[in-house]
Amino acid sequence: MRPAEELTGLPEHVRRLVAAAADLPLQHRHGRPSASARRSAVLILLGEGPAGPDVLLIEKSPHLRSHAGQPAFPGGGADPGDDYPVGTALREAEEEAGIDPAGVRVLVTLPELFLGPSDNLVVPVVGWWDDPRDVTVGDPREVARVARVPLAELVEPANRFRVRHPSGYVGPAFGVADMVVWGFTAGLLDAVLEAAGLNRPWDQRDVRPLELLPAGPLESTPDDEPLDDDLADRAAPTVADDAGQPGTARTVPGR
């Protein structure tokens, strides 16, 4: 936990998130990361935007070979010389969304998440945007657009539903900023909002096909329907389940 003075000026929902970081309400998956797992990090960048508290999301370029067009947190694999995971998350955010690392107050790292099928070990890094600037697309070959999404839109029940992939995978989703946020990104967002004390009840019976998302709810899906977790991992590189190692959140020394 960061000293109280280092949280001065932060909104209450951010304080709650930092306090609950070690017990983030993510689904647990048994098994430990492999020795060959690639180290990766994502930045959950919170701030005070024109429409109130918000979080930064990117939309992947439609021209990528994998994960084309998918919403995600800025992030990626560690490079040699990175101060992993914080340095990795900040570097990727700068490259993908033009975020100046000097304007970000890093608050805490969340428990590392292992994506078995893609063999990635992902550490979410939570930051507060002390010096917010206009967001820009860093590399258009990788990122189609960048959006500051108000938290009020994310917790609006009308924007919450579940999606069904043709393979049978069913998982939480958000319909915000002209994007359908699903997979690990949606799961991590849901856990962050819950830990921050912001989540509101929503209709989990509202299940929509992932490839075609009409405005209204579709036929309900039983909660006990089997899910294809491997597909979720392959489909969303920044989405993962807790690797089953509670208590691994750690605070970050002041920058």
Secondary structure, DSSP 8 states (H G I E B T S, - for coil): ---GGGGTT--HHHHHHHHTGGG----B--S---TT-EEEEEEEEEEEETTEEEEEEEEE-TTSSSSTT-EE-SEEE--TT--TTHHHHHHHHHHHH---GGGEEEEEE---EEETTTTEEEEEEEEEESS------S-TTTEEEEEEEEHHHHS-GGGEEEEE-TTS-EEEEEEETTEEE-HHHHHHHHHHHHHTT------TT-EEESS---SS------TT----HHHHHHH-TT---B-S-TT--EE----
